[in-house]
C-alpha cells in the first residue's frame, strides 16, 4: 500500500509528521511528486503529458535551480 507521493506506508525513517509537512508545502505533481509551484513551463508540459498518456517515464524536472 502506498502513502503520500507514492512512498510505501511504513517506509523506514518516515513519520506521520513527515507526511503532514509535505501536505503543508502545497500541491504536488502526480507524475513526479515535486511541488507544482517548482515546475517550469517545460516541466508542466512534460508532466501533464505524462499523466494524460499514462506514461511511466522518468522525471525531467531540474531541481538544481530555484524557480
SULNOR-V78548 format. One record per residue. N is the residue number from 0. RES is the residue in one letter. BURIAL is I if it has 9 or more other C-alpha atoms within 8 Angstrom, else O. Layout:
# SULNOR-V78548
N & RES & BURIAL
N & RES & BURIAL
This chain:
# SULNOR-V78548
0 & X & O
1 & X & O
2 & X & O
3 & X & O
4 & X & O
5 & X & O
6 & X & O
7 & X & O
8 & X & O
9 & X & O
10 & X & O
11 & X & O
12 & X & O
13 & X & O
14 & X & O
15 & X & O
16 & X & O
17 & X & O
18 & X & I
19 & X & O
20 & X & O
21 & X & O
22 & X & O
23 & X & O
24 & X & O
25 & X & I
26 & X & O
27 & X & I
28 & X & I
29 & X & O
30 & X & I
31 & X & O
32 & X & O
33 & X & O
34 & X & I
35 & X & I
36 & X & O
37 & X & O
38 & X & I
39 & X & O
40 & X & O
41 & X & O
42 & X & I
43 & X & I
44 & X & O
45 & X & I
46 & X & I
47 & X & I
48 & X & O
49 & X & I
50 & X & I
51 & X & O
52 & X & O
53 & X & O
54 & X & O
55 & X & O
56 & X & O
57 & X & O
58 & X & O
59 & X & O
60 & X & O
61 & X & O
62 & X & O
63 & X & O
64 & X & O
65 & X & O
66 & X & O
